[in-house]
């Protein structure tokens, strides 16, 4: 993560940012997302629970027992020797654990660091996770420090066929190497091949930071001649970290910027953009998420690299951030911020968005809103002709939790609500549930909802 600054400058700037908070500027009037009230619990191998730069993969049908896979790096109090790619897994995207399978547990971290925090020559950071066929791959950067303004950054990869047994990070091949400074690789594998986006810059205060795209035929060889700059419209500052996903025929990106007249130690703002080809991007004019500007909030000072599922306005986001809380790392000799990961969402990222203007040609179940939810969520369904409908809520093991509607309905739109309670009126536990609609013809449609407590 710190591959664009020297160690000394990094620690000095980080502390200066924490101690030099003046009167904050007004927050933007409109943002696409709401802030998470509290960060998630992210278990880390060194026990701090502090994590940064998450990348989440969602596999709806599950992969080796889990629907969600997260790679992140612990970053306790800014200690770069603990900033090593680590893996978590989840059934609901919010309750995380180290993945287990067949009595085995994934190593933690996946990529170790063998030097002390008081004297180190390299750092591991910026992981990206991608599933291609039966192989789960994690790409990451290794930055070698060669004095102020120097050094090299290497792209490496580890892989697994079950999420538990991994190729060795100590012997991972160097896929390509560039002079500092490059950061934040994000990898997509689809029917167009392998694509990687990353940020190239010259220094932490550079106004010439640039997002670039590089392609590969196999995910291992990334020729320099396949490297191209991308364009992002709008004047949102200098790009710093990013994540890209495929959405339909397009690509979607969340990227962090810092002020064009500032440096990367200043608070980052998260923006949302889309592209038909991965090179020409259109960014939303409003930020997706900004620091709250209340330093005591866990995410009040800096929004950092984020990851997501879906496509706005149906998108779920995991974002890293910090407020003004500090802690002592490196054996109590170095003070740094407390890094956490939070979750926020809008709409329903678990299903494909339906065009509300399309004519009703049959039975249609629309995405639940809001989702995730804490109180009540509404589900609209449309009928082209009058008929009978049954709508019920089921848990992950298929047990009926509640019945929302059962009977005859006229043609047109209808709405039902679920208050997060079971048929006996008891509040259900937080987690994933399924809303299933069955019409008179016996056809079924299912929506996935998340209850948050």
N, C-alpha and C positions, 0 to 999 in steps of 0.2 A: 504494500500500500504506500510505503514511503519511498518508492523508487524514483521520485522526481526531486528529491532533495537529499543533501548529505545528512548523516546522522546528527551532527552537532547543530546544524541549522534547523533540522526537524524538531529536536527537543526544545530549542530556544524559542522557535516560533510557536510551537504548541503551547508552551507555558505562557508566552506573551498574550496569545489569544484568550487564554483562560483568565488572565489577571487584568486585562485592559478593556473590559467590557464597559462601554460608555452608554449614553442614552440611546437605546435602539431606534432604528427607523421604523415607521409604521408598517405593519404587516400588509401584504397585498389584500385588496378588498375581496377577491374571489380566488379560491383554489379548487382544484378538481376533486381533492380528497380531504377527508378529515383526519386529524392527528389521532394516533393511538393514545389513550389515556395513560396506559402503562405499557412498558416493554414486555415482550415475551420472556419466558424462561428458556435459555439456551444453554444446556449443559456443555461445559468445556473441559478438556482433559486436564488442565492445570487448576481447575476448581473455582475460577473467578466468576464464571458465567458471563463474562464480557465477550462480545462478538462483534465483528464488523464485516462488511462486504458480503452479504449473503447472496447466494444464487439458488433458486428453488426450481425443481423439476416436478411437474404434476403428471402422474400416470393414472388416469381415471380407473382403469381396470386393475390397477395395482401392479407392482413389479417386485417380486420376491417378498410379498407380504406387506408392502407399504405403498400408499398412494402418493405420498410427498417425500421428496429427497432434497435435503439442503446441504450444500457445501458452504462453509464460511471459514473465517480465520479468527481464533481467539486473539484479543488485543488488550490484555490487562494493563491498564494505566499507560498504554502506548509502548509496551515492551515488544520490540520487533522480533526477538528470538522466540517468542511464543506465538507469533503471527503465522501459523502454519496451517495449511488446508486441513480441515476436519469435517467429518460427515455426520449429519443427523437425519433421522427419518421420522415420519409422522403419519397418522391416519386422518387427521383433520387439518393439517397445516398450521396448527397452533400449539399442540402438545408434542414436544420433540424428545427423542431419545437416540442413543447410539444404536444403529441398526444391528439386529441379531438374526441369525438364520442357522438352523440345524445344530444348535449348541455353540456356534461360533459367534464372535462379536467383531465388528469392524475395528481395525486398529485406530488408536487416537493418540497423536494426530496421524493422518494419512502420510504426511510428509514431515519428517522430524528435522529439527535444527540441532546442531552439535556444538555450538559455541555459547559462551556466556554472554549475558546482556551487557556486561561492562566492556567487552572486547569482541566484536564480531565483524566479519568481513562480507557477509551476504544476508539477504532476507528473502523469505518466501511470501507470496501475497497474490491477491487478485484472482481467485479461482473461478472457473466457469464449468458448469456441469451439463452434459449432453448424453442422451440415450440414442444409440444407433444400432438397430437390430437387437441383439442380446447383450450388447456391451455398453456398460456405463463408463464414460470417460470424464476425467477431471483435468482440465488444462489450468496452468498457473504460471506466474512469472517468478523467476529467481533473479534477483538483482545483486550484482557484485559491485562493491564499493571500491573505487580507485582514487579516492581523494575528492576534494571539492570540485563539483561540476563534471566528474568523470565517471567511469564505470560502464558496465554492460548489463543488459537485461536479456534473459533467455526465456523462451517459451518451452515448457515441458508438459508432459502428459503422463498420467497414471490411469489404469483401467481395471475393470472388474466385470465378471459375468454373473455375480450374485450380490454385489453390494457389500460383501463382507471380506472376501479374499481379494487383495489388491496387488498389482505389480508394485515393485519397490520404488519409493521416491528417491532413495539414495542412488539408484542406478538408472533413473529415468533419462531417456535420451533428450538431447537438446534439439528441438524441432526447428527453431531459428533463433538468431541472436542479433541484437541491434545495440548501438551505443545508447546510453541513457539520453533522453528519458522517454519510455513508453509505459503504458499502464492499461489496466482494465480490459483484458481480452474477453470477448463474449462470443460464443460459438453457436452456430445453428447448423444442423444437418437436416436436409429435406430433399425433395425430388429435384432440386436444382444443384445438389452437391453439398459441399462444405463451405461455409462462409464464416469469416471472423471479422469483427469490428474491434478497434482499439483506439486509444488516444495517444498521439505523439506530440511532444512538446519539447521545449529547450530548457526550461527552468520553472520553478514554482510560480514565479511572477510573470511568466511569459504571456503575451497577448496573442501569440501565434499558435496556441494549442489547436490541434486539428484532429477530427475523427477520420479514421481511414478504414477501408475494407480490403481484406485479402482473402483469396479463394484457394481451395485445395480440391484435388480429386479423391483423396483418400483420408483426409484429416491428419495426415502425418507430414506430408511434404507441402510446404507453403512458399512457393517460389516468389522471389522479389518482384518479378515482372507481373505477378497477379495482384499487386498492391496498388490501391487507388484512393485518392481523397474523396470524401463525400461532402455534400453541401446540406446545410440545415438552415432554412429560412428563419427570419426573426432575429432580433438583436437581444439575445438572452445571456450574454457574457461568454466566458471561455469554458469550453467543455472540460470535464475532469474525469468522471467515471460514468459508465453506461452499461445497460443490458438490453439486448435485442431478442425478440421472439418473432416467429412466423405466425401470421394471423390471416387465414384464408389465402388469398393471392398476394397479400401485402406483408410488409414487415413493420413491427411496432417497436418503439424504443423508449425507455426511460433513461434520461441522462441528467447528471448533476453539473451545474455551472458555478463558477465564481465570478465576481465582478471583473469586467474587462480592465478596469483601472486598479485592480487589487491583486491579491495572490491567493493561492489555494488554501492558505490557512484561515481565510475568511469563510463565513457561513455560506454553505452551498444551497442552491435552490434546485428542486427536481422538476424537470419538464417532460412532457409527453409528446412524441412525434410519430408519424407514420410515413411509409415510403412504399411505392409499388415495386421498386427494384433494389432497394438497399443502398442506393447512392444519392438519390435526391429525396430529401426529407422535408416534410411540412410539420412544423411544431405548433402546438396549441399556444395561443397568445397568453393565456393565464397559466401560472405555474401549477404543477400537479401538487406540490407540497413545498413549503418553506419552513425555516426554523420558526418556532412560535414567538420568538423574541421575548419570551419570559425565561431568563436564564435558568431558573430553578426547575423548569420542566425538564424531563429526561431528554427531550429532543429540542430544547430551547435555543441552542446555539449553532449547531451544524447538522445539516441533512447530508448524508453521504450515499455511497453506492447502494442501489436498491434493485430488487428483482420483482417479477410479477407473473401473473397468470391472467389471460383474457385480453380484452381489447376495450378501451373506453367507449361507451359508458358502463361496460360490464368488466370490471378489472379488480383483482386482488393484489395487494402490494405488500411486500416485506421490505422495510427500509432500515438502514443503520443510521445512528445519530448519537449526539451527546449534548448534555446541558452543561451547567457550571460545576457539577460535582467532580471532585478530583480524588485521586488515590495515589499511594506510593507503590511503585513497582521496582523491579530490579533490586530485590533485597532491601527495599525501603530507601533507596538512594535516588530515585527519579520520580518526579511527580507528573502525572498525566491525566487526561480525561477518562471518564467512565463510559465505555462504548456499549451500546445496547442495540437490539433489533426489535422493531415494532411491526404490528400488522394492521392494515387498514384496507377497506374495500368499498366499492360502490357498485350498485346493480347486482348482477349475477354472473360471475366469471366462469361458472361451471357448465354453462350451456351456451349454445350459439344464439346470438341475439336474433330476434324475429323482427322483421320490418312491420311496425304497427299500422302502416298504410296499406299493407297487402290485403287483398280480399280474403274473407274467410271461406275456405273451400272444404273444411271438415272440422274436426275437433282440434283445438290448439290450446296448449297450456303455456302461458307466458312465464318468464323468469320471476321468481319471488322478489319482492322489494319491501324493505331493505334486506340485504343478505350479504354478510352475516347480520344477525339481529339479536337484541337482548330482550325486547318486550314483545312486540307483535309484528308479524310479517304478512303482507298481502299477496295473494296469488290470483291473477286474472286468467279466466279460460273463456274461449269463444266456441260457440256452436253454430254451424251453418244451418242446421235444421233442429227443431225441437226434439228432445230425447232425454234419456236417463243418463245420469252421471254419478259416479261414486269417487270421492276424493279422500284419501287417507294418508296418514303419516306413518312411516316405518323407520325402525332403527337399523343399525348396520348389520344386525344378524337376521333381519327380516320380520321382526315382531311388530305387529300393528300397535302404534302408540296412541293415535287419536284419529277420529273420523271427522273430517271437516265439512263434508257435504254428501248427501245420498238422497236421490229422488229425481223428479222430472224438472227439466228446465226448458225455457223457450229459446228460440234462436237469438244469436247476438252475444255480446260480452257479459260476463258475470264475474263476481269477485268473492273470494272466500278469504278468511284470515285464520292464522294460527297464533295463539298467544303463548306458545312455548310450554303448554301444559298437556298432560296425558288425559286419557278418557276419564280418569278418576279425579281430575282437577289438580293433580300434583305437578309441581314444576319439574320439567325434565332436566337431566344433566346437560352440561355443555358438550357439544360435539356435532357430528354430522348426522343428518336425518334425510330421508327421501320422501318427497310428496308425490304420490302416484295417482293419476287420473285414469279411470277406466270408463269408457262410454258404452252405450247400449249395444254397439257392434262388437264389443269385446276388445277393441284396440286400447293400448295403454301408452301413456306418456309419463315420464318421470322427471322431476326436478330435484336438485340437490340443495339443501339448505344447511346453514351452520348456525347453531345456537351458541352465543357467547355469554358467559357469566362473569 
